[in-house]
Amino acid sequence: MRIQVSAFRWVPPFARGYVRDLRVRWALEEAGLPYEAVLIDGQVQGFPDYRHWQPFGQVPAYRADGVEMFESGAIVLHIAARSEALAPKDPAGWARVMTWVFAALNSVEPHVQGLAQIDIFHAGEAWTTERRPQVVGMIEKRLAALSTWLEGRDYLEHRFTAGDLMMTTVLRAIKDDAILARFPVLDDYRRRCESRPPFRRALDAQLRDFQEAMSS
Ligand SMILES: N[C@@H](CCC(=O)N[C@@H](CS)C(=O)NCC(=O)O)C(=O)O
């Protein structure tokens, strides 16, 4: 069975290229595994069949050979366990990959998400004026630590892994360019990871699906 990944048929322009199925597409491109995108819309999100695949009605969900999954981090780790391109096979190396995937999702992404809530989803609301500096402060605290870690390194470990994939998708979700610009080590790191051909192919595929869905 061909690998299937759920993705949205349409999202507003600001979200194109950032929807989390990109993580799974990128992992599959790194691993050289072909897949098909199952495009869904707001109505399908609520269908019992889809909820059975993704209980929260979100994307991405993944299915292949009797394996059904949701949560982009879990899916990326599942793919990484099958491909040397995303993780070394030795237990110590694999443990580091898992560690960085969780670090990206658990220690950095919540703060980045907090900023997206303020700048995108609640833009202009009075409470955001007071809250924003605190959220930016938390992001900068995490970015400073990450920047220290990455000083003198190309990747989080001695080679590119699923941890870098996940961290990059979190960093590029910081839409306020001024924040990342204050951490040149991280900006370079993000660009280094984004310049990988599998990332470009994954991004192009997501954008192409939006384009085709809009013109059909
Ligand atoms: N923790 C989930 C989050 C998934 C998520 O937030 N997906 C967004 C798109 S990036 C979504 O489906 N939003 C629509 C919704 O929540 O109804 C994951 O990493 O897979």
The ligand as an ORCA input file, in Angstrom:
! r2SCAN-3c Opt
* xyz 0 1
  N       0.149     18.217     17.477
  C      -0.401     18.046     16.162
  C      -0.928     19.385     15.713
  C      -1.576     19.287     14.373
  C      -2.143     20.636     13.962
  O      -2.200     21.602     14.746
  N      -2.548     20.693     12.700
  C      -3.157     21.904     12.199
  C      -2.536     22.265     10.855
  S      -0.848     22.728     11.031
  C      -4.630     21.654     11.986
  O      -5.014     20.603     11.524
  N      -5.456     22.656     12.326
  C      -6.863     22.584     12.162
  C      -7.571     22.277     13.433
  O      -6.946     22.233     14.500
  O      -8.790     22.093     13.358
  C       0.668     17.528     15.201
  O       1.842     17.900     15.376
  O       0.349     16.745     14.297
*
